[in-house]
């Protein structure tokens, strides 16, 4: 887990282990890939975390869960990205009254 604090790993019942990383997004991603041993890596976090990984070009596919709120509230994921958002396209959109799911992928070069 990406954090600003120094924390010891947290062992959960059933064998799940949370490792806390406080030395940046690149280190967190490297550690996640190493732990995944060739499997997919999923990032979870708030808008600031997603923006940081998008700015660094480290996201291949984004599953965005959007909950309707009053206009002007909530965090803006695609704000201040300097055009990075143009490198992605929405390939799937599943709306409902309670939540919308969007699958956004990096455009092929």
Rosetta blueprint (number, residue, H / E / L):
1 X L
2 X E
3 X L
4 X L
5 X L
6 X L
7 X L
8 X L
9 X L
10 X E
11 X E
12 X L
13 X L
14 X L
15 X L
16 X L
17 X E
18 X E
19 X L
20 X L
21 X E
22 X L
23 X L
24 X L
25 X H
26 X H
27 X H
28 X H
29 X H
30 X H
31 X H
32 X H
33 X H
34 X H
35 X H
36 X H
37 X L
38 X L
39 X L
40 X L
41 X L
42 X L
43 X L
44 X L
45 X L
46 X L
47 X H
48 X H
49 X H
50 X H
51 X H
52 X H
53 X H
54 X H
55 X H
56 X L
57 X L
58 X L
59 X L
60 X L
61 X E
62 X E
63 X E
64 X E
65 X E
66 X E
67 X L
68 X L
69 X L
70 X L
71 X L
72 X L
73 X L
74 X L
75 X L
76 X L
77 X L
78 X L
79 X L
80 X L
81 X L
82 X L
83 X L
84 X H
85 X H
86 X H
87 X H
88 X E
89 X E
90 X E
91 X E
92 X E
93 X E
94 X E
95 X E
96 X L
97 X L
98 X L
99 X L
100 X E
101 X E
102 X E
103 X E
104 X E
105 X E
106 X E
107 X L
108 X L
109 X L
